[in-house]
């Protein structure tokens, strides 16, 4: 190479290098107790907490996990979303889908906000106010009617109080459901809607011995009842993942921690709605309290969570673990239903960037060698 060609080579290499190294993929911060909803094969995740220096710290982040593409745990198909502007320590709020799955409601304090999934923006013309802080204990959507059900849980000076709310997000109307002794206001209840059973199931971390933790809410009769299930019944726990599988015919419970906060679990169970039988699945790779879960076909996606103290271990900062429900084996590769396993989109992107980087580095080396000449 002639010395006069050096500036040109350096300029081309300089343009190639940013392509290779500036496009770092988005990676969320591992956290526990994040809000999540499943919308059109996208797992939408918001905020969370981490524990450090004897303090729970809010993790402010908003992103999606694409479940329409293949990916691996070391390079998940994360997609950042446009977050709502909040205060320094304010989270976006409890999340619930609206009918059609294209819109997510975020309910915080006395207000409700609407996030539009397809356009990745917030509806500035939508307003819904409450006279009380609704859905502080979680929310779940009846995907058939679009009605949102949730728990308002408030800590009092002597004990917690709560009420169960039914919300029609389309009209803004709501009503309270009278609740008997259970679910217990002093307990935390993980909830999931079963589209097959047309019911809401709750898993309660009750402190009362020798009672079942599994509850069911009959939407038609508006009545809660205990479920006398059989099989490998999970221990009482809080902060467990609770999601439906197989079109609502099955429910999966994963992780959580003991009611005395001494143990964080990594065990996983599957519940058959028709037979009321629990079965144990393979343990997750790591214990987690407040992890995020979703199912897609035969895959259970399991991400985040904290240990008993609320700390996020290094392994929980990693990408999602994937359980093949049919084979009962954990792995690191996700393949959407109906597709054959292949290199993930992230794998292909990294390969392309590596090629660009190699070309850039080669040109830099050639340019440098010309200085000697």
C-alpha positions in Angstrom: 0.0 0.0 0.0 1.3 3.5 -0.9 1.7 5.9 1.9 -0.7 8.3 0.1 -3.4 5.6 0.4 -3.1 5.5 4.2 -5.7 8.2 5.0 -8.3 6.5 2.8 -7.7 3.1 4.5 -7.9 4.6 8.0 -11.1 6.4 7.1 -12.8 3.3 5.8 -11.7 1.3 8.9 -12.9 4.0 11.2 -16.4 3.9 9.6 -16.5 0.1 9.9 -15.4 -0.1 13.6 -18.6 1.6 15.0 -20.7 -0.9 13.1 -18.9 -3.7 14.8 -18.7 -2.4 18.4 -21.3 0.4 18.9 -24.3 -1.8 18.3 -24.2 -3.6 21.7 -27.4 -5.5 22.3 -29.8 -4.3 25.0 -29.5 -6.2 28.2 -31.8 -5.7 31.2 -30.7 -5.7 34.8 -31.6 -8.8 36.7 -34.3 -7.9 39.3 -37.1 -9.5 41.4 -40.8 -8.8 41.7 -41.0 -7.3 38.2 -44.4 -6.7 36.6 -45.0 -8.8 33.4 -47.7 -9.6 30.9 -47.8 -11.8 27.8 -49.0 -10.1 24.7 -48.9 -11.4 21.1 -45.9 -13.7 21.8 -44.0 -10.8 23.5 -43.2 -11.0 27.2 -43.4 -7.5 28.5 -41.5 -6.8 31.7 -41.4 -3.6 33.8 -39.3 -2.4 36.7 -38.4 -4.6 39.7 -36.2 -4.4 42.8 -32.7 -5.3 43.9 -31.4 -5.3 47.4 -28.1 -3.6 48.3 -26.6 -1.9 51.3 -29.5 -3.0 53.5 -32.0 -1.2 51.1 -34.4 -2.4 48.5 -33.7 -0.3 45.3 -36.2 0.2 42.5 -34.9 -1.0 39.1 -36.5 1.3 36.5 -36.5 -0.5 33.2 -39.1 -1.5 30.5 -38.5 -4.0 27.8 -39.9 -7.0 25.9 -38.6 -10.6 25.2 -39.5 -11.6 21.7 -40.9 -15.1 21.6 -41.5 -15.1 17.8 -37.8 -15.6 17.1 -35.3 -18.2 18.2 -32.6 -17.2 20.7 -30.3 -18.6 23.4 -30.0 -17.7 27.0 -26.7 -15.9 26.4 -28.2 -13.8 23.7 -32.0 -13.4 24.3 -34.1 -11.4 21.9 -34.5 -8.4 24.3 -36.3 -5.3 23.0 -36.2 -2.0 24.9 -39.5 -0.2 25.3 -40.4 3.4 25.8 -40.9 3.9 29.6 -43.4 6.2 31.2 -41.9 9.1 33.0 -42.1 8.5 36.7 -40.6 9.9 39.9 -37.2 8.8 41.1 -38.5 5.9 43.2 -41.9 5.4 41.5 -42.5 2.3 39.5 -44.8 2.2 36.4 -47.3 0.2 38.4 -49.2 -3.1 38.4 -49.7 -4.4 34.8 -52.7 -5.9 33.2 -53.7 -6.6 29.6 -56.7 -5.1 27.9 -58.9 -7.2 25.6 -57.2 -7.7 22.3 -53.7 -7.9 23.9 -52.5 -4.8 22.1 -52.7 -2.5 25.2 -51.3 -2.8 28.7 -52.8 -1.0 31.7 -50.4 0.2 34.4 -52.1 1.0 37.6 -50.2 2.9 40.3 -51.4 4.9 43.3 -54.7 6.4 42.2 -54.1 6.5 38.5 -54.1 4.1 35.5 -52.0 4.6 32.4 -52.3 2.9 29.0 -49.3 1.6 27.0 -49.8 0.7 23.4 -47.7 -2.4 22.5 -47.7 -2.1 18.6 -46.6 1.5 18.5 -44.5 1.5 21.7 -46.0 4.6 23.1 -48.3 5.8 25.9 -51.8 7.1 25.2 -51.7 10.7 26.5 -55.5 11.0 26.0 -56.3 8.1 28.3 -57.2 8.9 31.9 -58.6 6.7 34.7 -58.5 7.8 38.3 -59.3 5.9 41.4 -60.5 7.0 44.9 -58.1 4.4 46.4 -54.8 2.8 45.4 -56.2 -0.1 43.4 -54.4 -3.4 42.4 -51.5 -2.9 44.7 -51.5 -6.7 45.3 -51.5 -7.7 41.7 -53.9 -8.0 38.7 -55.0 -10.6 36.2 -57.1 -10.3 33.0 -60.0 -12.5 31.9 -58.8 -12.8 28.3 -62.3 -13.7 27.1 -64.2 -10.7 28.5 -61.3 -8.3 29.0 -62.3 -7.7 32.6 -59.4 -7.1 35.0 -59.4 -8.5 38.5 -57.0 -7.4 41.2 -56.2 -7.2 44.8 -55.9 -3.9 46.6 -53.6 -4.7 49.6 -52.8 -2.0 52.1 -50.5 -2.3 55.1 -52.1 -0.9 58.2 -50.7 -0.1 61.6 -51.9 -3.4 63.1 -52.7 -5.6 60.1 -53.1 -5.5 56.3 -56.5 -5.0 54.7 -57.6 -5.8 51.2 -60.4 -6.0 48.7 -61.0 -7.7 45.4 -61.8 -5.5 42.4 -63.4 -6.2 39.1 -62.6 -3.5 36.4 -64.1 -3.0 33.0 -61.2 -1.0 31.4 -63.3 -0.2 28.3 -65.9 1.7 30.3 -63.8 2.6 33.4 -66.5 1.1 35.7 -65.5 -1.1 38.6 -67.0 -3.1 41.4 -65.9 -4.7 44.6 -66.3 -8.4 45.3 -67.0 -9.4 48.9 -64.3 -11.7 50.1 -64.6 -14.3 53.0 -61.7 -15.2 55.2 -59.6 -16.4 52.3 -57.6 -15.2 50.5 -56.1 -13.8 53.7 -55.5 -10.1 53.8 -52.2 -10.8 55.6 -51.0 -13.1 52.9 -49.6 -12.5 49.4 -51.5 -14.4 46.6 -50.0 -15.2 43.2 -52.8 -15.2 40.6 -53.3 -16.6 37.2 -56.3 -16.8 34.8 -57.2 -20.2 33.3 -58.8 -19.7 29.9 -59.8 -23.4 29.9 -61.4 -23.3 33.4 -62.8 -19.8 33.0 -61.6 -19.2 36.5 -58.9 -17.3 38.4 -56.5 -19.4 40.5 -54.6 -18.0 43.4 -51.7 -19.5 45.4 -51.7 -18.0 48.9 -48.8 -17.8 51.3 -51.0 -18.4 54.3 -49.4 -18.8 57.7 -52.2 -21.2 58.8 -51.0 -24.8 59.0 -52.7 -27.8 57.4 -54.7 -25.9 54.8 -54.4 -25.8 51.0 -52.7 -22.8 49.5 -54.5 -23.2 46.1 -57.7 -21.1 45.8 -60.0 -20.7 42.8 -62.3 -17.7 42.0 -65.4 -18.6 40.0 -66.0 -15.6 37.8 -69.7 -16.5 37.1 -70.7 -16.9 40.8 -68.1 -14.4 42.2 -67.0 -16.8 44.9 -63.6 -17.8 46.2 -63.1 -21.4 47.3 -60.2 -23.6 48.5 -59.1 -26.4 46.1 -58.6 -29.8 47.6 -55.8 -30.9 45.1 -53.8 -34.1 45.3 -50.5 -35.3 44.0 -47.1 -33.6 44.6 -48.5 -30.5 46.4 -46.1 -27.5 46.5 -45.2 -26.1 49.9 -46.7 -22.8 51.1 -44.7 -19.9 49.5 -44.8 -16.3 48.4 -43.5 -14.6 45.3 -43.8 -17.6 43.0 -44.3 -17.5 39.3 -47.8 -18.7 38.4 -48.7 -19.0 34.7 -51.0 -21.0 32.6 -49.9 -23.6 30.0 -51.6 -25.7 27.3 -54.4 -23.2 26.7 -55.2 -22.9 30.4 -55.6 -26.7 30.9 -52.4 -26.7 33.0 -50.9 -24.2 35.5 -47.2 -23.9 36.4 -45.9 -22.7 39.7 -42.2 -22.0 40.0 -39.8 -20.7 42.7 -40.9 -18.4 45.5 -39.8 -18.3 49.1 -41.0 -19.8 52.4 -43.4 -17.9 54.6 -40.8 -17.4 57.2 -38.4 -16.0 54.5 -35.7 -18.6 55.4 -35.7 -20.5 52.1 -35.8 -19.5 48.4 -37.1 -22.3 46.2 -36.1 -23.5 42.7 -38.7 -26.3 42.5 -41.3 -26.3 39.7 -44.8 -27.9 39.7 -47.6 -28.3 37.1 -51.3 -28.5 38.0 -53.9 -30.2 35.9 -57.1 -28.0 36.0 -59.4 -30.9 35.0 -58.2 -33.4 37.6 -56.9 -31.1 40.4 -53.6 -33.0 40.5 -50.2 -31.5 41.1 -47.1 -33.0 39.5 -43.4 -32.1 40.2 -41.2 -31.0 37.3 -37.5 -30.7 37.1 -36.0 -28.1 39.4 -35.0 -24.7 37.9 -31.3 -24.0 37.5 -31.5 -21.4 40.3 -33.8 -20.5 43.2 -35.7 -17.2 42.7 -38.3 -15.1 44.6 -40.3 -12.9 42.3 -39.0 -14.3 39.0 -40.8 -13.7 35.7 -42.3 -16.6 33.8 -44.2 -17.2 30.6 -45.1 -20.2 28.5 -45.0 -20.6 24.7 -45.9 -23.9 23.3 -43.9 -26.5 25.3 -41.5 -24.0 26.7 -41.5 -22.3 30.1 -39.3 -19.2 30.2 -37.9 -18.3 33.6 -36.0 -15.1 34.2 -34.9 -12.8 37.1 -35.8 -13.1 40.7 -33.9 -12.6 43.9 -32.7 -14.7 46.8 -34.2 -14.7 50.3 -32.6 -11.4 51.2 -33.7 -9.8 48.0 -30.2 -10.0 46.5 -29.7 -10.8 42.8 -27.1 -13.4 42.4 -24.8 -13.5 39.4 -26.7 -16.4 37.9 -30.0 -14.4 38.1 -28.4 -11.6 36.1 -28.0 -14.1 33.3 -30.5 -14.7 30.5 -33.7 -16.7 30.8 -33.6 -20.4 31.4 -36.0 -22.6 29.3 -37.8 -25.7 30.5 -39.1 -28.0 27.8 -42.3 -29.1 29.5 -42.9 -32.1 27.3 -39.4 -33.6 28.0 -39.1 -32.1 31.5 -35.6 -30.9 30.8 -34.0 -27.4 31.2 -31.9 -25.9 28.4 -30.6 -22.6 27.1 -32.2 -22.4 23.6 -35.7 -21.2 22.8 -37.5 -22.1 19.6 -41.0 -20.8 18.9 -43.8 -23.3 18.4 -43.9 -24.7 14.9 -40.3 -23.7 14.1 -37.3 -26.0 13.9 -34.2 -25.2 16.1 -31.7 -23.0 14.3 -29.2 -20.2 15.0 -31.0 -17.5 16.9 -31.5 -14.0 15.5 -29.0 -12.7 18.1 -26.5 -15.4 17.0 -26.8 -14.2 13.4 -26.5 -10.6 14.4 -23.4 -11.3 16.4 -21.9 -13.2 13.5 -22.5 -10.4 11.1 -21.0 -7.8 13.5 -18.0 -10.1 14.0 -17.4 -10.2 10.2 -17.6 -6.4 10.0 -15.2 -6.1 12.9 -12.8 -8.6 11.3 -12.7 -6.6 8.1 -12.2 -3.3 10.0 -9.4 -4.8 12.1 -7.7 -6.2 9.0 -7.8 -2.8 7.3 -6.4 -1.2 10.3 -3.6 -3.7 10.4 -2.8 -3.2 6.7 -2.9 0.6 7.2 -0.5 0.3 10.1 1.9 -1.9 8.2 2.1 0.7 5.5 3.7 3.0 7.9 6.6 0.7 8.1 6.8 0.6 4.3 
